[in-house]
Amino acid sequence: MKKRKQCVSKEETCIISSTTSTKETGDNYGQIPMDIILKILSRVPAKSIARFRCVSKDWGVTLCRPYFTDLFLKMSSLSPCLLFTFHAEGKWSFFSLPESMLISDQKSSRVVDSLSHVPIDYPIRVCVPVCGMLCTKDEWDLSGKKDARMMICNPSTGGFKLLPKVKTRRRRVLTYLGYDPVEKVYKALCMTSCERPYSQKTEQHQVLTLGTGKMNWRMIECSVSHYPQSQHNEICIDGVLYYLAVGSGCWKTSMIVCFDIRSEKLKFIVDEAFKDIKSPSTLINCKGKLGIIHPNASGFMDGKSSGFALWVIDDIEKHTWCKNIIMFPSLWWSLVAGTRVRIIGTTGNGEILFSPCVVSIPFYIFCYNMETNSIGRIEIKGFGPVMDQKIYTFLNHMENLKLIP
C-alpha cells in the first residue's frame, strides 16, 4: 500500500525547527522542555499532528503515546467542532467547523475543513459521534448485502475498522455507540428484530467492547419490551447512553432508555409527561443535563414550524423535569422558508442549532437563541460540487488522535 505524502506547511516547519535544532547541535541552551512542546502540539489541528508523526521515528513514537493522545483529546474537548458527513462518489466524507465560528454577522459564511474520506460503495447511516469516534448504524438494511459489517471510524484520522458480525439471524440490526470516561472504553450496543414478519420490538440486545483484542458480541438482559425511535435520538452523557423508544405490545408508551456503559445495565424512564413525545424528538446535552426537544409539528421542521417544547431533567432518579414551550420569532419563516431542517443540539453558549437534511447550494445552518428569542443563519461552504446527498450534522465533536481501538 502506498503511503500518502505528507506536506508540511511553513508554520509547521517553524514548530519542528524550534524543537529539533538544539538537539542536532547538542546545545541545550534555550531548548524547549518536552512537556511544553507537547502542550503546544496539543493545540494544533489533528491533520498537522499526522504530518508531524512523519518527521522522524522519535516524533512518531512520542506523538502516538497515550499521554499525548489523552492530552490532545482533553484540549479538543475544550474547543469542540461541528461535524458534517455524507456519502457521495463511493466515499464517506467528513468535514468540520469550530463551534466558536458559529457567530452570525452581516456576512455570515464559513468554510469547512475537509478532515478525511473513507472508501465505501453504498449509503450508510451513522450513530451520533462519541468522544471523537462514530459507528455505522444499520448496514444490513441499507447495503442490501448479506455480508455487510458495521464499522467504527475516526473522522479526524480517516482510520476505520470493521466490527465482528452480529450473532443473529434477524436482518434488522440497530446500533448505538457509547463511551465510559472513567475506564476510557468504547462500547457498541446493538438490538435486533425480525424483518419478516415485521416486528416493532427488539428481541436481542448485545454489547461489544472495543479495543479488547479479539472482539466478540455478548448478550445482555433487557427487562422491558421496546423499540427505539428511528431518528438520531441518542446521546451519551457521563458514561450513560440515552435513547428514545416506544414500548411494545400492549404498553405502547414513549420512554427514555438509559444504558450504563460500565455496568452494561438497561434502565427505563417512563413518565406521564412523555406520552406526547414521539419522533422526531431529539435528545440533547443541555449544559450537562439531559434534555428533550419536541417540535410542534410532525415530520421535518421548516419555515412553517411554530416552535417546540423543551424538557430538561433536574433529577433523573426522581423523574423531575422542567418544561418550556418555545415559539419562534417571525424572522424564522423568512430565513428558513421551505428548507427542511432537523434539530442538531445545543452549542456551548446555549443556542439551539438546526441543519438541513440534504446538501444544497447554498447550504445554511440556523442558530436559535432562546434567551433573546433571535434566529441567525450561517452559510456553510467547502463541500465541493455535491448536491441532494443526505447529510448528517453533529455538534460537540472532538478531534481524537487515537488509533481505532
Stockholm file with secondary structure:
# STOCKHOLM 1.0

chainA/1-405         MKKRKQCVSKEETCIISSTTSTKETGDNYGQIPMDIILKILSRVPAKSIARFRCVSKDWGVTLCRPYFTDLFLKMSSLSPCLLFTFHAEGKWSFFSLPESMLISDQKSSRVVDSLSHVPIDYPIRVCVPVCGMLCTKDEWDLSGKKDARMMICNPSTGGFKLLPKVKTRRRRVLTYLGYDPVEKVYKALCMTSCERPYSQKTEQHQVLTLGTGKMNWRMIECSVSHYPQSQHNEICIDGVLYYLAVGSGCWKTSMIVCFDIRSEKLKFIVDEAFKDIKSPSTLINCKGKLGIIHPNASGFMDGKSSGFALWVIDDIEKHTWCKNIIMFPSLWWSLVAGTRVRIIGTTGNGEILFSPCVVSIPFYIFCYNMETNSIGRIEIKGFGPVMDQKIYTFLNHMENLKLIP
#=GR chainA/1-405 SS CCCCCCCCCHHHHHHHHHHHHHHHHTCCTTCCCHHHHHHHHTTSCHHHHHHHTTTCHHHHHHTTSHHHHHHHHHHHHTSCEEEEEEEETTEEEEEEEEGGGCCCCTTCEEECEEEEEEECSSCCCBCCCBTTBEEBCCHHHHHCCTTCCCEEEETTTTEEEECCCCSCSCSEEEEEEEEETTTTEEEEEEEEECTTTTCSSCCEEEEEETTSSSCCCEECCCCSCEEECSSSCCEEETTEEEEEEEECTTCCCEEEEEEETTTTEEEEECCGGGTTCCTTCEEEEETTEEEEEEESSSSSBCTTCCEEEEEEEEETTTTEEEEEEEECCTHHHHHHTTCCEEEEEECTTSCEEEEESBCCSSEEEEEEETTTTEEEEEEEECSCSCCSCBEEEEEEECCCCCCCC
#=GC SS_cons         CCCCCCCCCHHHHHHHHHHHHHHHHTCCTTCCCHHHHHHHHTTSCHHHHHHHTTTCHHHHHHTTSHHHHHHHHHHHHTSCEEEEEEEETTEEEEEEEEGGGCCCCTTCEEECEEEEEEECSSCCCBCCCBTTBEEBCCHHHHHCCTTCCCEEEETTTTEEEECCCCSCSCSEEEEEEEEETTTTEEEEEEEEECTTTTCSSCCEEEEEETTSSSCCCEECCCCSCEEECSSSCCEEETTEEEEEEEECTTCCCEEEEEEETTTTEEEEECCGGGTTCCTTCEEEEETTEEEEEEESSSSSBCTTCCEEEEEEEEETTTTEEEEEEEECCTHHHHHHTTCCEEEEEECTTSCEEEEESBCCSSEEEEEEETTTTEEEEEEEECSCSCCSCBEEEEEEECCCCCCCC
//
